[in-house]
Amino acid sequence: MRKRVLFASCPASGHVQPLLPLAAAFRDAGWSVAFGVGPEFVETIATDGYSVFPVDGTTGEWFAELERRTGAPPGEGLAPDEILPWFVPRLFGAIGAERMVDDFVDAIRSWQPQLVVYEQTAFAAPLASAVCGVPSVHHAFGPLYDRSIMEPTSDAVAPLWRQWGLEPPPLAGLYDHLCLTVCPPSLETPRVCPPDIAQPLRPVPMDTVGTAGLPDWIADLPDRPTVYATLGTVTNDPSMFSTIVEALAGEPINVVLTVGNDNDPAAVRPVAENVRVERYVAQSLLLPHCDAVVCHVGSGTMFGTLINGLPMVALPRGADQFVNADRCVAAGAAVRLWGDDLHPAALRDAVHSVLEDDRYRTAARRLAGEIAEMPSPAEVASTLAARIDP
C-alpha cells in the first residue's frame, strides 16, 4: 500500500502555494498526496492529481468574523511591527484554528496518512495530528514567527487543545517536532526554532497556471534594463499602480506591471511606451529576464526575486511583508519605501539605485547562493520518509 501524506493549509494562496513543491516531491517518490484546504482551492488542487479534503471557511469569512468580534475594521491603525502580533493570534489562532480543527481531524481519520505537513498558520493541524496520533511537520512559508507572535497565539489556541482533552504545548505546538525552514540563513529569525528540529528546505516557485508559458512579447522588449512590478494577489491597491507608472514612465527601462486577475489593465492610465501592463505573468518565467523587482515583498515574490539574484524595491502593504522587507534591507538586497516616503520621485530614485549600485545586486546574488545550497524538496521528502519508516 502506498504511503500517504496530508498537507494542511489555511485558505489563502500565499499559504497553499509554498506547500506544492514538497507535495510534488512526495508524489514523484510514489506517495499518495492529499490536501486539506479551503473550498476555493479544491478544484485547482484536484487538477494537479491530489486528493482533497475541504475545510471550513474562507479568509474573507474569517475577516468578517474578526470584525464582528472586535467591532471595528480588523487591524485599523496598527503600526507595521504590530500587524503580525495582532492578526496571527486573533485571525489564524482564535478563529481559523477553531474553524478548521474538526475538518482536519475528520480528514486524518478517514484518509489515515502516515504524515501531516502543515503551513505555519494552520494551527489546527498540529492539534488534529496529536488527537489522531499521527506525526506532523511544520512547513514555514517565510521567516519563522518569533515569540512576540507565538506566545499570544499559543494562548489563543490553548482552550481548543483542552477541549480535545490534551495539554496545550508551548508555542502552539509548532516547535515540538520537525520544522521545515525555507529562509536562507541571512533572512531567518534567530533563536526561535531549536537547531535539532530545524530542517532547511529550498523554496521553489510554483506559479505557472496550466500550460501557460512566457508571452511572446518578452522577446521583443528593447535592449535595456527590465523591471518587474507586482503587488501580488491580495494587496493590489489600484492607486499604487498609478504611483508606479508615474514614477517609471519615460525612464530608460522596460517596466512589466501585473495588476492581478481582479483588476483591469486598461484601467491603469496613463501608460507610457516603456510600460507594459498585464493581469498576470508567471513570475518564475518572467524573472530570469529581469534586472530588478518592485514588489510588496510577499514571501512568494521575495523568494522568486532572490532565487534569481535580483535586487528589489520593497513596497510592503501588510501581513508579513514588513518583516520580509526589513530582512531584505538588512541583508543589503533591497530599498524599502512606505508611508510618506512612498511617492513617485522616491520610487524612481530607488529603482535607479538598485539598478545602478552594484552592492544591491551583489547582496541579492549572495542570498541566491544561500538558497541554492538548501536541500531540494526531493531531498527533504526522502529525509521525511526515512524518519517515518527508517
C-alpha positions as CSV (number, residue, x, y, z in Angstrom):
1,M,0.0,0.0,0.0
2,R,1.3,3.4,-0.9
3,K,2.2,5.7,2.0
4,R,0.1,8.8,2.4
5,V,0.8,12.4,3.4
6,L,-1.7,15.1,4.1
7,F,-0.8,18.8,3.5
8,A,-2.9,21.2,5.7
9,S,-3.3,24.9,4.9
10,C,-5.3,27.9,5.7
11,P,-7.5,29.2,2.8
12,A,-5.0,31.6,1.3
13,S,-2.9,31.2,-1.9
14,G,0.2,32.5,-0.2
15,H,-0.1,29.7,2.3
16,V,-1.1,26.9,-0.1
17,Q,1.4,27.5,-2.8
18,P,4.6,27.1,-0.7
19,L,3.5,23.5,0.1
20,L,3.2,22.5,-3.6
21,P,6.9,21.8,-4.3
22,L,7.2,19.3,-1.4
23,A,3.8,17.8,-2.3
24,A,5.0,17.2,-5.8
25,A,8.2,15.6,-4.5
26,F,6.3,13.2,-2.4
27,R,4.0,12.3,-5.3
28,D,7.1,11.8,-7.5
29,A,8.5,9.5,-4.9
30,G,5.4,7.3,-5.1
31,W,3.4,8.6,-2.1
32,S,-0.3,9.3,-2.3
33,V,-0.8,13.0,-1.5
34,A,-3.9,14.9,-0.2
35,F,-4.6,18.4,0.8
36,G,-6.9,19.9,3.5
37,V,-7.7,23.3,2.0
38,G,-10.4,25.9,1.8
39,P,-13.2,25.4,-0.8
40,E,-11.8,27.9,-3.3
41,F,-8.7,25.8,-3.8
42,V,-10.4,22.4,-4.2
43,E,-10.6,22.4,-8.0
44,T,-7.0,23.6,-8.5
45,I,-5.5,21.1,-6.2
46,A,-7.6,18.3,-7.6
47,T,-6.5,19.2,-11.1
48,D,-2.9,18.5,-10.0
49,G,-4.0,14.9,-9.2
50,Y,-4.1,15.2,-5.4
51,S,-7.0,14.1,-3.2
52,V,-8.7,17.0,-1.5
53,F,-10.5,17.4,1.8
54,P,-12.3,20.8,2.0
55,V,-12.1,22.7,5.3
56,D,-14.5,25.2,6.7
57,G,-14.5,28.8,5.6
58,T,-12.5,31.4,3.6
59,T,-10.2,34.1,4.8
60,G,-12.9,36.6,3.8
61,E,-15.3,34.9,6.2
62,W,-12.7,34.9,8.9
63,F,-12.0,38.6,8.5
64,A,-15.8,39.2,8.7
65,E,-15.9,37.2,12.0
66,L,-12.9,39.1,13.3
67,E,-14.6,42.4,12.6
68,R,-17.7,41.2,14.3
69,R,-15.7,40.3,17.4
70,T,-13.6,43.4,17.6
71,G,-16.4,45.8,16.5
72,A,-14.0,47.7,14.1
73,P,-12.1,47.1,10.9
74,P,-9.5,44.5,11.8
75,G,-6.1,45.9,12.5
76,E,-7.2,49.5,12.0
77,G,-4.4,51.9,13.0
78,L,-1.7,49.3,13.6
79,A,1.9,50.2,13.2
80,P,3.9,47.8,10.9
81,D,5.6,46.0,13.8
82,E,2.2,45.4,15.4
83,I,0.5,43.7,12.5
84,L,1.6,40.1,12.9
85,P,1.4,40.0,16.8
86,W,-2.2,41.3,16.5
87,F,-3.5,39.4,13.5
88,V,-1.9,36.0,13.9
89,P,-3.4,35.1,17.3
90,R,-6.8,36.5,16.5
91,L,-7.4,35.6,12.9
92,F,-5.4,32.3,12.5
93,G,-5.4,31.3,16.1
94,A,-8.8,32.1,17.7
95,I,-10.8,31.9,14.5
96,G,-9.0,29.8,11.9
97,A,-8.0,27.0,14.2
98,E,-11.5,26.7,15.6
99,R,-13.0,26.7,12.2
100,M,-10.6,24.0,10.7
101,V,-9.8,21.6,13.5
102,D,-12.9,19.3,13.1
103,D,-12.3,19.0,9.4
104,F,-8.6,18.3,9.8
105,V,-9.4,15.6,12.4
106,D,-12.0,14.0,10.0
107,A,-9.6,14.1,7.1
108,I,-6.8,12.4,9.1
109,R,-9.2,9.8,10.5
110,S,-10.7,9.0,7.1
111,W,-7.6,9.1,5.0
112,Q,-5.2,7.7,7.5
113,P,-2.0,9.4,6.4
114,Q,1.4,8.4,7.8
115,L,2.4,12.1,8.0
116,V,0.8,15.6,8.2
117,V,2.6,18.6,6.8
118,Y,1.1,22.0,7.7
119,E,1.9,25.6,6.9
120,Q,2.8,27.9,9.7
121,T,-0.6,29.5,10.3
122,A,-2.6,26.2,10.2
123,F,-2.7,26.0,14.0
124,A,-5.4,23.4,13.9
125,A,-3.2,20.9,12.2
126,P,-0.7,20.0,15.0
127,L,-3.7,19.7,17.3
128,A,-5.6,17.4,14.9
129,S,-2.4,15.4,14.3
130,A,-2.0,14.9,18.1
131,V,-5.6,13.9,18.5
132,C,-5.2,11.3,15.8
133,G,-1.7,10.2,16.9
134,V,-0.1,11.0,13.5
135,P,3.4,12.6,13.2
136,S,3.3,16.2,11.9
137,V,5.8,18.6,10.4
138,H,5.7,22.4,10.5
139,H,6.4,23.9,7.0
140,A,7.3,27.6,7.1
141,F,6.5,29.9,4.2
142,G,8.7,32.8,5.2
143,P,10.7,33.9,8.3
144,L,9.7,31.9,11.4
145,Y,7.4,33.7,13.8
146,D,9.2,34.9,16.9
147,R,7.9,34.7,20.5
148,S,6.1,38.1,20.3
149,I,3.7,36.4,17.8
150,M,3.7,32.8,19.0
151,E,3.1,33.4,22.7
152,P,-0.2,35.1,22.3
153,T,-1.1,32.6,19.6
154,S,-0.4,29.8,21.9
155,D,-2.7,31.4,24.5
156,A,-5.4,31.8,21.8
157,V,-5.4,28.1,20.8
158,A,-4.8,26.6,24.3
159,P,-8.6,26.3,25.1
160,L,-9.0,24.3,21.8
161,W,-6.4,21.8,22.9
162,R,-8.1,21.4,26.2
163,Q,-11.5,20.9,24.5
164,W,-9.9,17.9,22.8
165,G,-8.6,16.6,26.2
166,L,-4.9,17.5,25.5
167,E,-2.5,19.6,27.5
168,P,-1.6,22.7,25.4
169,P,2.1,22.6,24.2
170,P,4.3,25.7,24.3
171,L,4.1,28.0,21.3
172,A,1.0,26.3,19.9
173,G,3.0,23.1,19.2
174,L,4.9,24.5,16.2
175,Y,8.3,23.8,17.6
176,D,7.7,20.4,19.3
177,H,8.6,18.5,16.2
178,L,10.4,18.8,12.9
179,C,10.2,22.3,11.3
180,L,10.9,22.9,7.6
181,T,12.6,26.3,7.4
182,V,12.5,28.0,3.9
183,C,14.5,31.1,4.6
184,P,18.2,31.3,3.8
185,P,20.3,31.9,6.9
186,S,20.7,35.6,6.3
187,L,16.9,36.2,6.4
188,E,15.8,33.7,9.1
189,T,14.5,34.6,12.5
190,P,17.3,33.7,15.0
191,R,16.9,31.6,18.1
192,V,13.2,30.6,17.6
193,C,13.4,27.0,16.3
194,P,15.7,24.6,18.2
195,P,18.5,23.6,15.9
196,D,17.9,19.9,16.4
197,I,14.4,20.1,14.8
198,A,15.2,22.6,12.0
199,Q,15.3,21.1,8.5
200,P,16.2,23.6,5.8
201,L,14.0,23.3,2.6
202,R,14.8,25.2,-0.6
203,P,11.9,27.4,-1.7
204,V,10.9,26.6,-5.2
205,P,8.4,28.9,-7.1
206,M,5.4,27.1,-8.5
207,D,3.2,29.8,-10.1
208,T,2.5,28.7,-13.6
209,V,-1.1,28.0,-14.5
210,G,-1.9,25.0,-16.7
211,T,0.2,25.2,-19.9
212,A,0.9,28.9,-19.5
213,G,4.3,30.0,-21.0
214,L,6.2,33.1,-21.3
215,P,4.4,35.7,-23.5
216,D,5.9,36.2,-27.0
217,W,6.3,40.0,-26.4
218,I,9.0,39.4,-23.8
219,A,11.4,38.6,-26.6
220,D,10.6,41.9,-28.3
221,L,11.4,44.2,-25.4
222,P,14.1,46.8,-26.1
223,D,17.7,46.1,-25.1
224,R,17.7,47.9,-21.7
225,P,17.1,47.0,-18.1
226,T,13.7,45.4,-17.4
227,V,11.9,45.9,-14.1
228,Y,9.0,43.7,-12.9
229,A,6.4,45.4,-10.7
230,T,3.8,43.5,-8.8
231,L,1.7,43.9,-5.7
232,G,0.8,40.2,-5.5
233,T,-2.6,38.5,-5.4
234,V,-4.1,40.1,-2.3
235,T,-2.8,43.7,-1.7
236,N,-3.5,45.2,-5.1
237,D,-4.2,48.8,-4.4
238,P,-5.1,50.5,-7.7
239,S,-3.7,53.8,-6.5
240,M,-0.3,52.1,-6.2
241,F,-0.3,51.2,-9.8
242,S,-0.6,54.8,-10.7
243,T,2.3,55.7,-8.4
244,I,4.5,53.0,-10.1
245,V,3.6,54.2,-13.6
246,E,4.1,57.9,-12.8
247,A,7.5,57.1,-11.3
248,L,8.8,55.0,-14.1
249,A,7.1,56.3,-17.3
250,G,9.6,57.5,-19.8
251,E,12.6,56.1,-17.9
252,P,15.3,54.2,-19.9
253,I,14.0,50.9,-18.7
254,N,11.3,48.3,-19.6
255,V,8.6,48.0,-17.0
256,V,6.3,45.0,-16.8
257,L,3.5,45.7,-14.3
258,T,1.0,43.0,-13.3
259,V,-2.2,44.1,-11.6
260,G,-3.8,40.8,-10.6
261,N,-6.7,38.9,-12.1
262,D,-9.3,41.0,-10.2
263,N,-8.1,44.3,-11.9
264,D,-8.3,45.6,-15.4
265,P,-5.0,46.5,-17.1
266,A,-6.9,49.1,-19.2
267,A,-7.8,51.0,-16.0
268,V,-4.2,51.9,-15.4
269,R,-3.7,55.3,-17.0
270,P,-1.7,56.9,-18.4
271,V,0.7,54.2,-19.7
272,A,3.9,55.2,-21.4
273,E,5.7,53.5,-24.2
274,N,8.1,51.7,-21.8
275,V,5.4,50.3,-19.5
276,R,3.6,47.0,-20.3
277,V,0.5,46.3,-18.1
278,E,-0.8,42.8,-17.7
279,R,-3.2,40.9,-15.4
280,Y,-0.8,38.1,-14.8
281,V,2.5,36.7,-16.0
282,A,4.0,33.7,-14.2
283,Q,6.9,35.4,-12.4
284,S,9.0,32.2,-12.3
285,L,9.2,32.5,-16.1
286,L,9.5,36.3,-16.2
287,L,12.1,37.0,-13.5
288,P,15.0,35.4,-15.4
289,H,14.5,38.2,-18.0
290,C,14.5,41.0,-15.4
291,D,17.1,43.2,-13.7
292,A,15.2,44.4,-10.6
293,V,11.8,44.0,-9.0
294,V,9.4,46.5,-7.4
295,C,7.1,44.5,-5.1
296,H,5.0,44.1,-2.0
297,V,7.5,41.6,-0.6
298,G,5.1,38.8,-0.1
299,S,7.1,35.6,0.6
300,G,6.5,34.0,-2.9
301,T,7.6,37.1,-4.7
302,M,10.5,37.7,-2.3
303,F,11.9,34.2,-2.8
304,G,11.3,34.2,-6.6
305,T,13.2,37.5,-6.8
306,L,16.1,36.3,-4.6
307,I,16.4,33.0,-6.3
308,N,17.2,34.9,-9.5
309,G,19.7,37.1,-7.7
310,L,17.7,40.3,-8.3
311,P,17.6,43.4,-6.1
312,M,14.3,44.9,-5.2
313,V,12.4,48.0,-4.2
314,A,10.1,46.9,-1.3
315,L,6.7,48.4,-1.0
316,P,5.2,46.4,2.0
317,R,1.5,46.8,2.5
318,G,0.5,44.4,5.3
319,A,0.8,40.9,6.8
320,D,4.4,39.6,6.9
321,Q,5.6,42.0,4.2
322,F,7.1,44.5,6.6
323,V,9.2,41.7,8.2
324,N,10.3,40.4,4.8
325,A,11.2,43.9,3.6
326,D,13.2,44.7,6.7
327,R,15.1,41.4,6.4
328,C,16.0,42.1,2.7
329,V,17.0,45.7,3.5
330,A,19.2,44.4,6.4
331,A,20.8,41.9,4.0
332,G,21.6,44.7,1.6
333,A,19.4,43.4,-1.3
334,A,16.6,46.0,-1.1
335,V,15.4,49.5,-0.6
336,R,12.2,49.9,1.4
337,L,9.6,52.7,0.8
338,W,6.5,53.1,2.9
339,G,4.1,55.8,4.2
340,D,5.2,59.4,3.4
341,D,8.4,58.2,1.9
342,L,6.5,56.4,-0.9
343,H,5.9,58.8,-3.8
344,P,6.8,58.8,-7.5
345,A,10.1,60.7,-7.2
346,A,11.3,58.5,-4.3
347,L,10.3,55.3,-6.2
348,R,12.1,56.5,-9.3
349,D,15.3,57.1,-7.3
350,A,15.0,53.8,-5.5
351,V,14.7,51.9,-8.8
352,H,17.7,53.6,-10.2
353,S,19.6,52.9,-7.0
354,V,19.0,49.1,-7.1
355,L,19.8,49.0,-10.9
356,E,22.9,51.1,-10.8
357,D,24.5,50.4,-7.4
358,D,26.2,47.0,-7.7
359,R,26.0,46.5,-3.9
360,Y,22.3,45.6,-4.1
361,R,22.9,43.0,-6.9
362,T,25.9,41.6,-5.1
363,A,23.8,41.1,-1.9
364,A,20.9,39.6,-3.8
365,R,23.3,37.1,-5.5
366,R,24.7,36.2,-2.2
367,L,21.2,35.3,-0.9
368,A,20.6,33.4,-4.2
369,G,23.7,31.3,-3.4
370,E,22.4,30.6,0.2
371,I,19.1,29.4,-1.2
372,A,20.8,27.2,-3.8
373,E,22.7,25.4,-1.1
374,M,19.5,24.4,0.8
375,P,18.2,20.9,0.3
376,S,15.7,20.4,-2.5
377,P,12.1,19.3,-2.0
378,A,13.0,15.9,-3.3
379,E,15.9,15.6,-0.8
380,V,13.7,16.7,2.1
381,A,10.8,14.3,1.1
382,S,13.4,11.5,1.2
383,T,14.6,12.6,4.6
384,L,11.0,12.8,6.0
385,A,10.2,9.4,4.5
386,A,13.2,7.9,6.2
387,R,12.2,9.4,9.6
388,I,8.8,7.8,9.3
389,D,10.0,4.4,8.1
390,P,13.7,4.1,8.9
